[in-house]
Amino acid sequence: MKVNGVLNSLRTTLQGLSTQVRRMNVISENIANAERAPDKNGKVYQRKVLEFSGTRTSRARSFGDHMTLQMRRTNSGHILDSNMPDRLSDMRNGQRDPYKIVEQKGELLVYNTNHPQADENGYVRMPNVNMIEEMIDMISTSRTYEANVTVMDAAKQIAKRTMDI
């Protein structure tokens, strides 16, 4: 009896959970440093995001691209085959991580004449972290994590019922 399909779905879901945990760590780091003033060298904290560094195209997607459902051949990295090694074991064995943390360049000028690092015009250079955007990303990440947990629970139930047959 072959149960690779259920085990592959568990493995894929585990990878999704791992990615969402990493994304949440990046978001929490951004929130923690949102009000941080420049360091001694004048370097301002840069907002960080977790990006997929795999084989996606670099072309920006238009609104029409987002609204069109295409049923063409999928990226081979999206769905695991039973003969294909998973990304988590690849990462453990020292192979390339499909995700990377990227700093978004930029800074905000905040008017605060009482701040010790204010310039002659009263502006302080602050990180380019928008708390509303970070909270939206956090909610999205949390819901994606919950969806992956739901899929994992369903796959476990399917495996359990298969064993009862």
Backbone as a printed PyTorch tensor [residue, N CA C, xyz], in Angstrom:
tensor([[[  0.8410,  -1.1850,   0.0000],
         [  0.0000,   0.0000,   0.0000],
         [  0.8850,   1.2470,   0.0000]],

        [[  0.6460,   2.1510,  -0.9480],
         [  1.4630,   3.3450,  -1.1020],
         [  0.7450,   4.5500,  -0.4950]],

        [[  1.3810,   5.2350,   0.4710],
         [  0.7850,   6.4070,   1.1180],
         [  1.6540,   7.6420,   0.9260]],

        [[  2.4620,   7.6540,  -0.1200],
         [  3.3480,   8.8000,  -0.3510],
         [  2.5860,  10.0970,  -0.5260]],

        [[  1.3930,  10.0590,  -1.1140],
         [  0.6220,  11.2710,  -1.3190],
         [  0.3260,  11.9960,  -0.0180]],

        [[ -0.1190,  11.2420,   0.9900],
         [ -0.4300,  11.8480,   2.2860],
         [  0.8500,  12.3370,   2.9580]],

        [[  1.9020,  11.5280,   2.8840],
         [  3.1580,  11.9400,   3.5110],
         [  3.7530,  13.1560,   2.8020]],

        [[  3.6080,  13.2180,   1.4770],
         [  4.0950,  14.3930,   0.7440],
         [  3.3110,  15.6380,   1.1230]],

        [[  2.0060,  15.4910,   1.3300],
         [  1.2220,  16.6660,   1.7290],
         [  1.6370,  17.1380,   3.1220]],

        [[  1.9600,  16.2200,   4.0080],
         [  2.4480,  16.6180,   5.3370],
         [  3.7960,  17.3320,   5.2270]],

        [[  4.6600,  16.8200,   4.3670],
         [  5.9840,  17.4180,   4.1980],
         [  5.8570,  18.8250,   3.5870]],

        [[  4.9950,  18.9680,   2.5910],
         [  4.7740,  20.2680,   1.9620],
         [  4.1930,  21.2620,   2.9660]],

        [[  3.2430,  20.8000,   3.7700],
         [  2.6420,  21.6680,   4.7800],
         [  3.6670,  22.0760,   5.8270]],

        [[  4.5460,  21.1640,   6.2000],
         [  5.6040,  21.4860,   7.1590],
         [  6.5230,  22.5740,   6.6000]],

        [[  6.8180,  22.5050,   5.3160],
         [  7.6370,  23.5480,   4.6960],
         [  6.9210,  24.8960,   4.7290]],

        [[  5.5990,  24.8760,   4.4940],
         [  4.8140,  26.1050,   4.5760],
         [  4.8230,  26.6900,   5.9800]],

        [[  4.6940,  25.8230,   6.9780],
         [  4.7400,  26.2890,   8.3680],
         [  6.1020,  26.8950,   8.6870]],

        [[  7.1510,  26.2400,   8.2470],
         [  8.5070,  26.7340,   8.4880],
         [  8.7130,  28.1060,   7.8480]],

        [[  8.2190,  28.2800,   6.6350],
         [  8.3460,  29.5590,   5.9470],
         [  7.5970,  30.6620,   6.6850]],

        [[  6.3950,  30.3610,   7.1730],
         [  5.6120,  31.3710,   7.8770],
         [  6.2620,  31.7470,   9.2070]],

        [[  6.9000,  30.7960,   9.8790],
         [  7.6160,  31.1190,  11.1200],
         [  8.7770,  32.0600,  10.8170]],

        [[  9.5100,  31.7890,   9.7370],
         [ 10.6200,  32.6690,   9.3590],
         [ 10.1040,  34.0620,   9.0090]],

        [[  8.9930,  34.1050,   8.2960],
         [  8.4040,  35.3960,   7.9190],
         [  7.9720,  36.1710,   9.1610]],

        [[  7.3820,  35.4790,  10.1300],
         [  6.9530,  36.1320,  11.3720],
         [  8.1600,  36.6720,  12.1460]],

        [[  9.2740,  35.9500,  12.1320],
         [ 10.4840,  36.4330,  12.7990],
         [ 10.9880,  37.7230,  12.1660]],

        [[ 10.9450,  37.8120,  10.8440],
         [ 11.3800,  39.0260,  10.1500],
         [ 10.4530,  40.1860,  10.4930]],

        [[  9.1470,  39.9290,  10.4990],
         [  8.1790,  40.9760,  10.8220],
         [  8.3850,  41.4740,  12.2570]],

        [[  8.5830,  40.5550,  13.1840],
         [  8.7740,  40.9730,  14.5850],
         [ 10.0670,  41.7610,  14.7550]],

        [[ 11.1010,  41.4330,  13.9830],
         [ 12.3400,  42.2150,  14.0390],
         [ 12.0980,  43.6340,  13.5250]],

        [[ 11.3020,  43.7480,  12.4520],
         [ 10.9750,  45.0820,  11.9290],
         [ 10.2130,  45.9040,  12.9590]],

        [[  9.2390,  45.2850,  13.6110],
         [  8.4470,  45.9960,  14.6190],
         [  9.3250,  46.4230,  15.7930]],

        [[ 10.2210,  45.5420,  16.2010],
         [ 11.0990,  45.8600,  17.3330],
         [ 12.0370,  47.0240,  17.0280]],

        [[ 12.3910,  47.2090,  15.7600],
         [ 13.3350,  48.2590,  15.3910],
         [ 12.6810,  49.4690,  14.7270]],

        [[ 11.3650,  49.5440,  14.7680],
         [ 10.6450,  50.6200,  14.0710],
         [ 10.9860,  52.0050,  14.6060]],

        [[ 11.2710,  52.1340,  15.8680],
         [ 11.5420,  53.4400,  16.4810],
         [ 13.0170,  53.6230,  16.8370]],

        [[ 13.8660,  52.7760,  16.2890],
         [ 15.2880,  52.8300,  16.6260],
         [ 15.9830,  53.9680,  15.8840]],

        [[ 16.6830,  54.7790,  16.6320],
         [ 17.4260,  55.9000,  16.0600],
         [ 18.6990,  55.3670,  15.3950]],

        [[ 19.3460,  56.1680,  14.5770],
         [ 20.6020,  55.7290,  13.9490],
         [ 21.6510,  55.3700,  14.9960]],

        [[ 22.5150,  54.4120,  14.6480],
         [ 23.5660,  54.0030,  15.5780],
         [ 24.6970,  55.0330,  15.6010]],

        [[ 25.7860,  54.7070,  16.2850],
         [ 26.9080,  55.6440,  16.4250],
         [ 27.4910,  56.0450,  15.0750]],

        [[ 27.4720,  55.1370,  14.1140],
         [ 28.0310,  55.4100,  12.7910],
         [ 27.0340,  56.1010,  11.8620]],

        [[ 25.8160,  56.3520,  12.3390],
         [ 24.7970,  57.0040,  11.5340],
         [ 23.9820,  56.0500,  10.6690]],

        [[ 24.1700,  54.7400,  10.8560],
         [ 23.4340,  53.7540,  10.0600],
         [ 22.0300,  53.5810,  10.6220]],

        [[ 21.0400,  53.6770,   9.7260],
         [ 19.6360,  53.5480,  10.0910],
         [ 19.1820,  52.1240,   9.7770]],

        [[ 18.3780,  51.5400,  10.6660],
         [ 17.8400,  50.1930,  10.4330],
         [ 17.0250,  50.1790,   9.1450]],

        [[ 17.2040,  49.1580,   8.3290],
         [ 16.4780,  48.9940,   7.0740],
         [ 15.4260,  47.9070,   7.2420]],

        [[ 14.2150,  48.1670,   6.7730],
         [ 13.1360,  47.1770,   6.8250],
         [ 13.5630,  45.9290,   6.0660]],

        [[ 13.2260,  44.7640,   6.6160],
         [ 13.5920,  43.4980,   6.0040],
         [ 12.3410,  42.7330,   5.5890]],

        [[ 12.4620,  41.9800,   4.5060],
         [ 11.3830,  41.1200,   4.0340],
         [ 11.9810,  39.7730,   3.6420]],

        [[ 11.1660,  38.7390,   3.7320],
         [ 11.5680,  37.3990,   3.3270],
         [ 11.1070,  37.2000,   1.8960]],

        [[ 12.0440,  36.9510,   0.9870],
         [ 11.7160,  36.7760,  -0.4250],
         [ 12.1100,  35.3970,  -0.9000]],

        [[ 11.3260,  34.8880,  -1.8510],
         [ 11.6300,  33.6150,  -2.4880],
         [ 12.7190,  33.8640,  -3.5160]],

        [[ 13.8120,  33.1260,  -3.4110],
         [ 14.9400,  33.3310,  -4.3300],
         [ 15.0670,  32.1840,  -5.3250]],

        [[ 13.9630,  31.5030,  -5.5760],
         [ 13.9900,  30.3580,  -6.4880],
         [ 13.8490,  30.7740,  -7.9330]],

        [[ 13.1160,  29.9920,  -8.6950],
         [ 13.0560,  30.1650, -10.1350],
         [ 11.8160,  30.9260, -10.5850]],

        [[ 11.4550,  31.9860,  -9.9150],
         [ 10.3380,  32.8110, -10.3560],
         [ 10.8430,  33.8650, -11.3290]],

        [[  9.9570,  34.3470, -12.1520],
         [ 10.3400,  35.4090, -13.0740],
         [ 10.3940,  36.7220, -12.3180]],

        [[ 11.2430,  37.6250, -12.7800],
         [ 11.4020,  38.9050, -12.0940],
         [ 10.4230,  39.9520, -12.6180]],

        [[  9.6150,  39.6250, -13.6170],
         [  8.6690,  40.5640, -14.1920],
         [  7.5820,  40.8850, -13.1740]],

        [[  7.2480,  42.1570, -13.0470],
         [  6.1810,  42.5690, -12.1460],
         [  4.8420,  42.0990, -12.7190]],

        [[  3.9790,  41.5760, -11.8590],
         [  2.6920,  41.0730, -12.3120],
         [  1.6800,  42.2070, -12.3540]],

        [[  0.8850,  42.2280, -13.4180],
         [ -0.1390,  43.2480, -13.5590],
         [ -1.4140,  42.7930, -12.8540]],

        [[ -2.3780,  43.7080, -12.7730],
         [ -3.6590,  43.3720, -12.1590],
         [ -4.3360,  42.2420, -12.9220]],

        [[ -4.2470,  42.2730, -14.2480],
         [ -4.8290,  41.2150, -15.0710],
         [ -4.1950,  39.8630, -14.7940]],

        [[ -2.8840,  39.8600, -14.5270],
         [ -2.2010,  38.6040, -14.1910],
         [ -2.7450,  38.0200, -12.8980]],

        [[ -3.0170,  38.8880, -11.9280],
         [ -3.5350,  38.4230, -10.6480],
         [ -4.9590,  37.8850, -10.7740]],

        [[ -5.7340,  38.4490, -11.6870],
         [ -7.1380,  38.0670, -11.8160],
         [ -7.3550,  36.8610, -12.7310]],

        [[ -6.3360,  36.4400, -13.4560],
         [ -6.4650,  35.3380, -14.4070],
         [ -5.9880,  34.0450, -13.7600]],

        [[ -6.8420,  33.0410, -13.7790],
         [ -6.4680,  31.7320, -13.2640],
         [ -5.9770,  30.8990, -14.4350]],

        [[ -4.7350,  30.5130, -14.3780],
         [ -4.1630,  29.7350, -15.4650],
         [ -3.8560,  28.3300, -14.9670]],

        [[ -4.2480,  27.3420, -15.7420],
         [ -4.0540,  25.9480, -15.3650],
         [ -2.9450,  25.3220, -16.2150]],

        [[ -1.8340,  26.0100, -16.3250],
         [ -0.7130,  25.4720, -17.0720],
         [  0.1690,  24.6500, -16.1410]],

        [[  1.2800,  24.1970, -16.6800],
         [  2.2120,  23.3970, -15.9000],
         [  2.7220,  24.2240, -14.7210]],

        [[  2.7520,  23.6350, -13.5600],
         [  3.1750,  24.3400, -12.3570],
         [  4.6850,  24.2610, -12.1930]],

        [[  5.2200,  25.0970, -11.3550],
         [  6.6330,  25.0480, -11.0090],
         [  6.8900,  23.7390, -10.2750]],

        [[  7.9450,  23.0570, -10.6270],
         [  8.2280,  21.7600, -10.0180],
         [  8.5030,  21.8670,  -8.5210]],

        [[  8.8410,  23.0310,  -8.0350],
         [  9.1120,  23.2000,  -6.6170],
         [  7.8690,  23.3840,  -5.7720]],

        [[  6.6980,  23.5840,  -6.4100],
         [  5.4750,  23.8310,  -5.6520],
         [  4.9110,  22.5640,  -5.0350]],

        [[  4.9190,  21.4800,  -5.7760],
         [  4.3440,  20.2330,  -5.2850],
         [  5.4340,  19.1850,  -5.2860]],

        [[  5.5730,  18.5160,  -4.1760],
         [  6.6350,  17.5290,  -4.0530],
         [  6.2230,  16.1950,  -4.6490]],

        [[  7.1470,  15.5850,  -5.3080],
         [  6.9690,  14.2520,  -5.8460],
         [  7.6270,  13.2880,  -4.8680]],

        [[  7.1430,  12.0630,  -4.7960],
         [  7.7120,  11.1100,  -3.8460],
         [  9.1590,  10.7810,  -4.1800]],

        [[  9.5700,  10.9700,  -5.4320],
         [ 10.9480,  10.6800,  -5.8310],
         [ 11.8640,  11.8870,  -5.6650]],

        [[ 11.3050,  13.0420,  -5.3310],
         [ 12.0680,  14.2690,  -5.2370],
         [ 12.3620,  14.5900,  -3.7720]],

        [[ 13.6100,  14.9310,  -3.4260],
         [ 13.9030,  15.2970,  -2.0410],
         [ 13.2320,  16.6030,  -1.6700]],

        [[ 12.8780,  16.7520,  -0.3990],
         [ 12.1960,  17.9760,   0.0310],
         [ 13.1990,  19.0650,   0.3600]],

        [[ 12.7250,  20.3170,   0.3930],
         [ 13.5920,  21.4680,   0.6110],
         [ 14.1680,  21.4960,   2.0230]],

        [[ 13.4080,  21.0180,   3.0060],
         [ 13.9150,  21.0530,   4.3850],
         [ 15.1310,  20.1610,   4.5420]],

        [[ 15.0890,  18.9450,   3.9780],
         [ 16.2520,  18.0820,   4.0890],
         [ 17.4030,  18.6330,   3.2570]],

        [[ 17.0920,  19.3070,   2.1230],
         [ 18.1390,  19.9440,   1.3360],
         [ 18.8350,  21.0190,   2.1560]],

        [[ 18.0450,  21.8240,   2.9000],
         [ 18.6370,  22.8840,   3.7170],
         [ 19.4760,  22.2940,   4.8420]],

        [[ 19.0090,  21.1890,   5.4200],
         [ 19.7810,  20.5540,   6.4890],
         [ 21.0920,  19.9950,   5.9620]],

        [[ 21.1160,  19.5820,   4.7020],
         [ 22.3220,  19.0080,   4.1110],
         [ 23.2230,  20.0630,   3.4980]],

        [[ 22.9510,  21.3400,   3.7440],
         [ 23.8250,  22.4120,   3.3070],
         [ 23.5490,  22.9370,   1.9140]],

        [[ 22.4380,  22.5450,   1.3040],
         [ 22.1220,  23.0750,  -0.0160],
         [ 21.4700,  24.4360,   0.1220]],

        [[ 21.3090,  25.1160,  -1.0050],
         [ 20.8210,  26.4930,  -1.0350],
         [ 19.4140,  26.6150,  -0.4630]],

        [[ 19.2260,  27.6220,   0.3680],
         [ 17.9270,  27.9440,   0.9540],
         [ 17.0950,  28.6850,  -0.0950]],

        [[ 15.8380,  28.2770,  -0.3540],
         [ 15.0530,  28.9560,  -1.3890],
         [ 14.5620,  30.3500,  -0.9770]],

        [[ 14.7670,  30.7530,   0.2580],
         [ 14.3170,  32.0540,   0.7360],
         [ 15.5090,  32.8560,   1.2300]],

        [[ 15.4100,  34.1650,   1.0750],
         [ 16.4680,  35.0400,   1.5830],
         [ 15.8310,  36.2690,   2.2110]],

        [[ 16.5270,  36.8310,   3.1890],
         [ 16.0730,  38.0500,   3.8450],
         [ 16.7150,  39.2210,   3.1150]],

        [[ 15.8680,  40.1280,   2.6390],
         [ 16.3230,  41.2670,   1.8390],
         [ 15.9960,  42.5590,   2.5730]],

        [[ 16.9770,  43.4510,   2.6400],
         [ 16.7590,  44.7660,   3.2390],
         [ 16.1870,  45.7000,   2.1850]],

        [[ 15.1630,  46.4490,   2.5570],
         [ 14.5920,  47.4510,   1.6690],
         [ 15.2190,  48.7900,   2.0100]],

        [[ 15.9160,  49.3520,   1.0640],
         [ 16.6300,  50.6080,   1.2880],
         [ 15.6550,  51.7600,   1.4820]],

        [[ 16.0600,  52.7020,   2.3090],
         [ 15.2640,  53.8950,   2.5410],
         [ 15.2470,  54.2730,   4.0110]],

        [[ 14.7910,  55.4780,   4.2460],
         [ 14.6570,  55.9750,   5.6180],
         [ 13.6070,  57.0700,   5.6340]],

        [[ 13.1130,  57.3520,   6.8120],
         [ 12.1170,  58.4050,   6.9920],
         [ 12.7640,  59.5780,   7.7220]],

        [[ 12.3330,  60.7750,   7.3770],
         [ 12.7580,  61.9520,   8.1180],
         [ 11.6000,  62.3740,   9.0110]],

        [[ 11.8460,  62.3330,  10.3270],
         [ 10.8140,  62.6650,  11.3040],
         [ 11.2080,  63.9760,  11.9760]],

        [[ 10.2580,  64.9100,  12.0370],
         [ 10.5230,  66.2020,  12.6620],
         [ 10.4060,  66.0620,  14.1770]],

        [[ 11.5310,  66.2180,  14.8850],
         [ 11.5700,  66.1270,  16.3400],
         [ 12.7660,  66.9490,  16.8210]],

        [[ 12.5210,  68.1890,  17.1350],
         [ 13.6150,  69.0880,  17.5260],
         [ 14.2250,  68.7210,  18.8760]],

        [[ 13.5030,  67.9470,  19.7030],
         [ 14.0190,  67.5750,  21.0250],
         [ 14.9090,  66.3390,  21.0030]],

        [[ 14.9820,  65.6640,  19.8890],
         [ 15.7840,  64.4400,  19.8000],
         [ 17.2690,  64.8020,  19.7320]],

        [[ 18.1220,  64.0660,  20.4750],
         [ 19.5540,  64.4020,  20.4820],
         [ 20.2390,  64.2170,  19.1220]],

        [[ 19.6750,  63.4110,  18.2250],
         [ 20.3000,  63.1880,  16.9200],
         [ 19.6180,  63.9830,  15.8020]],

        [[ 18.8370,  64.9870,  16.1710],
         [ 18.1720,  65.8230,  15.1690],
         [ 19.2110,  66.6910,  14.4570]],

        [[ 18.9820,  66.9170,  13.1480],
         [ 19.8970,  67.7730,  12.3980],
         [ 19.5630,  69.2420,  12.6640]],

        [[ 20.2190,  70.1360,  11.9350],
         [ 20.0260,  71.5830,  12.1760],
         [ 18.6090,  72.0460,  11.8700]],

        [[ 17.8490,  71.2870,  11.0440],
         [ 16.4600,  71.6300,  10.7260],
         [ 15.4590,  70.9400,  11.6550]],

        [[ 15.9550,  70.1130,  12.5920],
         [ 15.0820,  69.4300,  13.5410],
         [ 14.5870,  68.0610,  13.0920]],

        [[ 15.1430,  67.5260,  12.0120],
         [ 14.7190,  66.2180,  11.4940],
         [ 15.6450,  65.1050,  11.9750]],

        [[ 15.0400,  63.9600,  12.2850],
         [ 15.7860,  62.7760,  12.7050],
         [ 15.5750,  61.6950,  11.6540]],

        [[ 16.6450,  61.0310,  11.2480],
         [ 16.5500,  59.9120,  10.3020],
         [ 16.0800,  58.6800,  11.0570]],

        [[ 14.9820,  58.0840,  10.5880],
         [ 14.3810,  56.9250,  11.2500],
         [ 14.2020,  55.7860,  10.2390]],

        [[ 14.0010,  54.5510,  10.7320],
         [ 13.8220,  53.4030,   9.8330],
         [ 12.5810,  53.5420,   8.9610]],

        [[ 12.6160,  52.8720,   7.8170],
         [ 11.5160,  52.9020,   6.8540],
         [ 10.4730,  51.8250,   7.1630]],

        [[ 10.1660,  51.6410,   8.4310],
         [  9.2100,  50.6220,   8.8720],
         [  7.8640,  51.2980,   9.1240]],

        [[  6.8450,  50.8120,   8.4290],
         [  5.4880,  51.3060,   8.5930],
         [  4.7440,  50.2930,   9.4700]],

        [[  4.3410,  50.7040,  10.6580],
         [  3.7200,  49.7700,  11.6020],
         [  2.4230,  49.1770,  11.0630]],

        [[  1.6470,  49.9430,  10.3170],
         [  0.3900,  49.4130,   9.7640],
         [  0.6900,  48.2990,   8.7700]],

        [[  1.6700,  48.5320,   7.9180],
         [  2.0580,  47.5120,   6.9360],
         [  2.5800,  46.2530,   7.6300]],

        [[  3.3480,  46.4380,   8.6930],
         [  3.8800,  45.2780,   9.4290],
         [  2.7540,  44.4940,  10.1080]],

        [[  1.7660,  45.2050,  10.6500],
         [  0.6460,  44.5150,  11.2930],
         [ -0.1910,  43.7510,  10.2670]],

        [[ -0.3730,  44.3290,   9.0780],
         [ -1.0990,  43.6280,   8.0170],
         [ -0.3310,  42.3840,   7.6000]],

        [[  0.9910,  42.5010,   7.4510],
         [  1.8120,  41.3400,   7.1140],
         [  1.7360,  40.2800,   8.2130]],

        [[  1.6950,  40.7230,   9.4670],
         [  1.6210,  39.7810,  10.5840],
         [  0.2950,  39.0190,  10.5690]],

        [[ -0.7970,  39.7180,  10.3160],
         [ -2.1100,  39.0640,  10.2520],
         [ -2.1430,  38.0710,   9.0960]],

        [[ -1.6180,  38.4800,   7.9390],
         [ -1.5700,  37.6010,   6.7700],
         [ -0.7350,  36.3550,   7.0530]],

        [[  0.4050,  36.5360,   7.6710],
         [  1.2780,  35.4170,   8.0060],
         [  0.6040,  34.4880,   9.0020]],

        [[ -0.0420,  35.0570,   9.9920],
         [ -0.7380,  34.2510,  11.0000],
         [ -1.8520,  33.4190,  10.3730]],

        [[ -2.5950,  34.0200,   9.4730],
         [ -3.6930,  33.2870,   8.8230],
         [ -3.1760,  32.2220,   7.8760]],

        [[ -2.0780,  32.4930,   7.2070],
         [ -1.4740,  31.4730,   6.3450],
         [ -0.9590,  30.3100,   7.1800]],

        [[ -0.3760,  30.6170,   8.3280],
         [  0.0930,  29.5670,   9.2350],
         [ -1.0900,  28.7130,   9.6910]],

        [[ -2.1850,  29.3720,  10.0790],
         [ -3.3840,  28.6440,  10.5160],
         [ -3.9330,  27.7620,   9.3930]],

        [[ -3.9040,  28.2590,   8.1540],
         [ -4.3740,  27.4620,   7.0220],
         [ -3.5030,  26.2300,   6.8250]],

        [[ -2.2000,  26.3820,   7.0030],
         [ -1.2990,  25.2330,   6.8830],
         [ -1.5560,  24.2210,   7.9890]],

        [[ -1.8420,  24.7030,   9.1970],
         [ -2.1700,  23.7850,  10.2980],
         [ -3.4560,  23.0240,   9.9790]],

        [[ -4.4390,  23.7000,   9.4030],
         [ -5.6980,  23.0530,   9.0220],
         [ -5.4520,  21.9800,   7.9680]],

        [[ -4.6180,  22.2710,   6.9910],
         [ -4.2820,  21.2770,   5.9650],
         [ -3.5750,  20.0850,   6.5930]],

        [[ -2.6680,  20.3580,   7.5160],
         [ -1.9470,  19.2620,   8.1700],
         [ -2.9040,  18.3930,   8.9710]],

        [[ -3.8510,  19.0030,   9.6840],
         [ -4.8320,  18.2310,  10.4360],
         [ -5.6850,  17.3710,   9.5070]],

        [[ -6.0810,  17.9400,   8.3680],
         [ -6.8840,  17.1770,   7.4010],
         [ -6.0790,  16.0130,   6.8420]],

        [[ -4.8120,  16.2320,   6.5300],
         [ -3.9660,  15.1530,   6.0060],
         [ -3.7800,  14.0600,   7.0520]],

        [[ -3.6360,  14.4550,   8.3120],
         [ -3.5170,  13.4480,   9.3730],
         [ -4.7910,  12.6360,   9.5020]],

        [[ -5.9460,  13.2980,   9.3880],
         [ -7.2240,  12.5850,   9.4610],
         [ -7.3800,  11.6210,   8.2830]],

        [[ -6.9640,  12.0600,   7.0980],
         [ -7.0340,  11.1800,   5.9320],
         [ -6.1430,   9.9610,   6.1500]],

        [[ -4.9430,  10.1600,   6.6520],
         [ -4.0150,   9.0520,   6.8950],
         [ -4.6010,   8.1090,   7.9530]],

        [[ -5.1890,   8.6930,   8.9730],
         [ -5.7740,   7.8810,  10.0300],
         [ -6.9380,   7.0420,   9.5120]],

        [[ -7.7990,   7.6520,   8.7090],
         [ -8.9330,   6.9140,   8.1550],
         [ -8.4770,   5.8670,   7.1430]],

        [[ -7.4050,   6.1520,   6.4520],
         [ -6.8650,   5.1630,   5.5110],
         [ -6.3830,   3.9250,   6.2590]],

        [[ -5.8070,   4.1270,   7.4200],
         [ -5.3260,   3.0050,   8.2180],
         [ -6.4980,   2.1700,   8.7840]],

        [[ -7.6660,   2.8010,   8.9410],
         [ -8.8210,   2.0770,   9.4590],
         [ -9.4270,   1.1450,   8.4110]],

        [[ -9.1540,   1.4130,   7.1500],
         [ -9.7560,   0.6030,   6.0720],
         [ -9.1850,  -0.7490,   6.0370]]])
